[in-house]
Amino acid sequence: MTLRSATVLWLAALSCVCAGFAGWREAEREPPCTLALPAGGDLQKAVDGIATNGPSATVCLGEGEFPLERFVSIDRDGVNLRGRGASTILRLREGTASPVIVAGDYVHATPQREIANVTIENLRIVGGGAGGSEFQTGHPYLTNSAIVVRAGRQIAIRHVDVTACRSACILTEQESRDVAIEGNEISGSVWDGISLNRTTRARLVGNTIRTNTAAGITTEHLEDSLIEDNAVIGNGTHGIYLSDSYGNRIDRNRFSKNVISGVFVTCAVHDRDPVLCWSDTMSGDNVFEKNALIGNRVAYMVGADDAANCSKPTFTANLSRGDLFLQNPHEPPEAAAHGRCMRYL
């Protein structure tokens, strides 16, 4: 055997070993099924009945449809809900005004406890569609969003296709933190695609968020979070509506063909006719870097007033650095009426 042949064989063997190691690492990351549930099975019963003698439990959903008359409640820690991709479908009965999944305490307006270490992944969710109330009957504080996370810690929503949502498709609220929303397809919401409310340290990465009736992404008091590598396209108002939010990174996203703006930087609103802001709630100190803002009516829009403005010495302007602007102006002429809210580098 020549030295060249021996080298080729050695490299091939090494490649097999590395591939095997990678496969083992992938298998290690994916927890085994605690319970396998075929299509049509009682999902609530499965979630309630899985064993509790370990740090986590996984309900593996088979291919096919899981029809739902009301939402599935996940009110315990360490639950993994895993489908087999788009062929696993959770479908709320058409016209039903309900969430599809609620992770956390839905019984109380202010959750009595946190929920932690919940994963929802690799499936498709179809909500009840348009019509009816935005809020749950009997629980007026609970919106009929497809996935609702209430006071969540270490929550992951990955590779989920969500559509026909009565409110938002994914909502985090009630002081949730460390929520990863990654690789999802979000479309056809009656309101917003993804809403991050009273949330800290979220990761919104690699999602496609398109053709929602209102904004692609909304935030109401979002802090220290990352919004990166998302395609936010063709939404009915704004690509992202950033309200009362601070210290976030918004990097390498595509905000394209949203009807009003790619990015709307604004305050927390307490009156809408006319629009009035709560004092000192103007979003600030957010960094936008290397985003593509293409074909929106305007790239950056600013909503400030005398109560929440950008002229106070304590205000830190939002920064646009290295963004691409194409077929839309940077901002409208009136954007600086209450101080310079945006800086461009």
C-alpha positions in Angstrom: 0.0 0.0 0.0 1.3 3.4 -0.9 1.6 6.3 1.6 -1.1 8.1 -0.4 -3.5 5.2 -0.2 -2.9 4.8 3.5 -3.6 8.5 4.0 -6.8 8.3 2.1 -8.0 5.3 4.1 -7.0 7.0 7.3 -8.9 10.2 6.4 -12.0 8.1 5.4 -11.9 6.3 8.7 -11.6 9.5 10.6 -14.5 10.9 8.7 -16.7 8.0 9.7 -15.6 8.3 13.3 -16.4 12.1 13.3 -19.8 11.4 11.6 -20.6 8.8 14.2 -19.6 11.2 17.0 -21.7 13.9 15.5 -24.7 11.6 15.3 -24.2 10.5 18.9 -24.0 14.2 20.0 -27.3 14.8 18.1 -29.0 11.9 19.7 -27.7 13.0 23.1 -29.3 16.4 22.6 -32.7 14.9 21.7 -34.3 13.3 24.8 -35.9 9.9 24.4 -39.7 9.6 24.3 -41.3 9.1 27.7 -44.6 8.5 25.9 -45.5 8.1 22.2 -48.9 9.4 21.2 -50.5 8.5 17.9 -52.6 10.9 15.8 -56.0 11.6 17.4 -54.8 10.8 20.9 -55.8 12.8 23.9 -52.9 15.3 24.2 -54.0 16.9 27.5 -54.3 13.5 29.1 -50.9 12.5 27.8 -49.3 15.7 29.2 -51.0 15.3 32.5 -50.1 11.6 32.8 -46.4 11.5 31.9 -44.0 10.2 34.6 -42.7 12.8 37.0 -39.7 10.9 38.5 -37.1 12.7 36.4 -36.0 16.2 35.5 -38.0 16.1 32.2 -40.4 14.0 30.2 -41.0 13.9 26.5 -44.3 13.4 24.7 -43.6 12.3 21.1 -46.4 13.0 18.8 -46.9 10.8 15.7 -47.8 11.9 12.2 -51.3 13.0 11.5 -53.8 15.4 13.2 -54.6 16.0 16.8 -58.0 17.8 16.8 -58.5 20.1 19.8 -61.7 21.6 21.2 -59.8 23.9 23.6 -56.2 24.6 24.6 -53.7 22.2 26.0 -52.3 23.3 29.4 -48.7 22.7 30.3 -48.6 23.7 34.0 -45.6 21.7 35.2 -41.8 21.9 34.6 -39.7 19.8 32.4 -42.3 18.9 29.6 -41.0 18.4 26.1 -43.7 18.2 23.3 -42.1 16.9 20.1 -43.7 16.1 16.8 -42.4 14.7 13.5 -42.3 17.9 11.6 -45.1 19.5 9.5 -46.9 16.1 9.3 -47.8 16.4 13.0 -50.7 18.9 13.2 -52.4 20.3 16.3 -55.6 21.8 14.9 -58.0 23.8 16.9 -61.6 23.4 15.8 -62.3 26.1 13.2 -64.0 29.2 14.7 -63.0 28.2 18.3 -61.8 31.2 20.3 -59.1 29.7 22.4 -55.3 29.4 22.6 -53.8 26.2 21.3 -51.1 25.7 24.0 -50.7 27.6 27.3 -47.4 27.0 29.1 -47.8 28.3 32.6 -50.5 29.3 35.1 -53.7 30.2 33.1 -56.0 30.2 36.1 -54.8 33.4 37.7 -54.4 36.8 36.0 -50.9 37.1 37.7 -49.3 33.6 37.6 -48.9 32.1 41.1 -45.7 30.2 40.0 -43.2 30.2 37.2 -42.9 27.4 34.7 -39.5 26.2 33.6 -37.8 23.9 31.0 -40.6 23.4 28.6 -39.9 22.7 24.9 -42.4 22.7 22.0 -40.8 21.6 18.7 -41.2 20.0 15.3 -44.9 20.3 14.6 -47.6 22.4 13.0 -50.2 24.4 14.8 -53.5 25.6 13.2 -55.5 28.0 15.3 -59.2 28.8 15.2 -58.9 31.5 12.6 -60.6 34.9 12.4 -63.8 35.9 14.2 -64.8 36.0 17.8 -63.1 37.5 20.8 -59.3 38.0 21.2 -59.6 36.9 24.8 -60.5 33.6 26.4 -64.0 33.3 27.8 -63.8 33.1 31.6 -60.2 34.3 31.6 -60.3 37.9 30.2 -56.5 38.3 30.8 -55.7 35.3 28.5 -55.4 36.0 24.8 -56.4 33.5 22.2 -52.9 33.3 20.8 -51.7 30.0 19.5 -48.8 29.5 22.0 -48.9 31.5 25.2 -46.0 31.4 27.6 -46.8 32.9 31.0 -44.0 33.5 33.5 -41.8 31.1 31.7 -38.1 30.3 32.4 -35.9 28.3 29.9 -38.7 27.8 27.4 -37.9 26.7 23.8 -40.2 26.9 20.8 -38.4 25.5 17.7 -39.3 24.4 14.2 -43.0 25.0 14.6 -45.2 26.1 11.8 -48.0 28.3 13.2 -50.9 29.8 11.3 -54.5 31.0 11.6 -54.0 32.5 15.0 -56.9 34.4 16.6 -54.5 36.8 18.4 -50.7 36.5 18.1 -49.2 33.2 17.0 -46.6 33.1 19.8 -47.0 35.3 23.0 -44.6 35.6 25.9 -45.7 37.6 28.9 -45.8 38.0 32.7 -42.1 38.4 33.3 -40.9 35.5 31.1 -37.2 35.2 30.5 -34.7 33.0 28.7 -37.2 32.1 26.0 -35.7 30.7 22.7 -38.0 31.1 19.6 -36.0 29.6 16.8 -36.5 28.4 13.2 -40.3 28.8 13.2 -42.7 29.7 10.3 -45.3 32.2 11.5 -48.1 33.5 9.3 -51.7 34.4 9.0 -52.3 35.8 12.4 -55.4 38.0 13.0 -53.1 40.4 14.9 -49.3 40.0 15.3 -47.0 37.2 14.4 -44.9 37.1 17.6 -45.5 39.2 20.7 -42.9 39.6 23.4 -44.4 41.3 26.4 -42.7 41.8 29.8 -39.9 39.5 28.7 -36.2 39.5 29.3 -33.3 37.7 27.6 -35.4 36.3 24.7 -33.7 34.8 21.6 -35.7 35.3 18.5 -33.5 33.7 15.8 -34.0 32.3 12.3 -37.8 32.6 12.0 -39.9 33.5 9.0 -42.7 35.9 10.0 -45.0 36.9 7.1 -48.4 38.1 6.1 -49.8 38.7 9.6 -52.6 41.2 9.8 -50.8 43.7 12.1 -47.0 43.6 12.9 -44.7 40.7 12.3 -43.1 41.2 15.8 -44.4 43.3 18.7 -42.7 44.0 22.0 -44.1 45.6 25.1 -41.2 46.1 27.6 -38.6 43.7 26.1 -35.1 43.9 27.6 -31.6 42.4 26.9 -32.8 40.2 24.1 -31.6 39.2 20.7 -33.6 39.3 17.5 -31.4 38.0 14.7 -31.5 36.4 11.2 -35.3 36.6 10.9 -37.3 37.3 7.7 -40.1 39.6 8.5 -42.0 40.1 5.3 -45.3 41.5 4.0 -47.0 42.2 7.4 -50.0 44.5 7.5 -48.4 47.3 9.6 -44.8 47.1 10.8 -42.0 44.6 10.6 -41.3 45.1 14.3 -43.2 47.3 16.7 -40.8 48.1 19.5 -42.5 49.7 22.6 -41.0 50.6 26.0 -38.0 48.3 25.2 -34.4 48.7 26.1 -31.0 47.2 25.5 -31.9 44.8 22.8 -29.8 43.7 19.8 -31.6 43.5 16.4 -29.1 42.1 13.9 -29.1 40.8 10.3 -32.8 40.6 9.9 -34.7 41.2 6.6 -37.6 43.7 7.1 -39.2 43.7 3.6 -42.5 44.9 2.1 -44.2 45.6 5.4 -47.1 48.0 4.8 -46.1 50.9 7.1 -42.5 50.5 8.3 -39.8 48.0 8.7 -39.2 49.2 12.3 -41.5 51.3 14.5 -39.7 52.6 17.6 -42.2 53.9 20.2 -43.5 54.2 23.7 -46.0 52.4 25.9 -49.4 53.8 25.0 -52.1 54.6 27.5 -54.7 56.3 25.2 -55.1 55.7 21.5 -57.5 58.5 20.5 -55.5 60.6 20.4 -52.4 58.5 21.0 -50.7 59.4 24.3 -47.6 57.8 25.9 -46.9 56.9 29.4 -44.0 59.1 30.7 -40.5 58.0 30.0 -41.4 54.8 28.2 -39.8 55.6 24.8 -37.7 52.6 23.6 -34.0 53.4 23.8 -30.5 52.0 23.8 -31.4 49.3 21.2 -28.8 48.5 18.5 -29.8 47.6 15.0 -27.0 46.2 13.0 -26.7 44.9 9.4 -30.4 44.6 8.8 -31.9 44.8 5.3 -34.8 47.2 5.2 -36.3 46.9 1.7 -39.5 48.1 0.2 -41.3 49.3 3.3 -43.2 52.6 3.2 -40.4 53.8 5.5 -37.5 52.0 7.1 -37.6 53.5 10.6 -40.7 55.2 12.1 -40.7 56.9 15.4 -43.7 57.4 17.7 -42.8 59.8 20.6 -44.6 62.7 22.3 -44.0 65.2 25.1 -44.3 62.6 27.8 -42.1 60.0 26.2 -39.5 61.8 24.1 -35.9 61.5 23.0 -34.6 64.9 24.1 -34.0 64.2 27.8 -30.3 63.9 28.9 -31.1 60.5 30.4 -32.3 59.1 27.1 -29.9 56.9 25.1 -30.7 57.0 21.4 -31.3 53.8 19.4 -28.4 53.0 16.9 -28.6 51.9 13.3 -25.2 50.6 12.3 -24.5 49.1 8.9 -28.1 48.6 7.9 -29.0 48.3 4.2 -31.8 50.7 3.0 -33.3 50.0 -0.3 -36.6 51.3 -1.8 -37.6 53.0 1.4 -36.4 56.3 3.1 -34.5 56.0 6.4 -37.2 57.8 8.3 -40.0 60.3 7.8 -39.3 64.1 8.1 -41.2 64.4 11.4 -39.2 61.6 13.1 -37.0 64.1 15.1 -39.9 66.2 16.3 -39.3 65.1 19.9 -35.6 64.7 19.8 -33.2 62.4 18.0 -34.5 58.9 18.7 -32.3 57.2 16.1 -28.7 57.6 15.2 -27.3 56.2 12.0 -23.7 55.0 11.4 
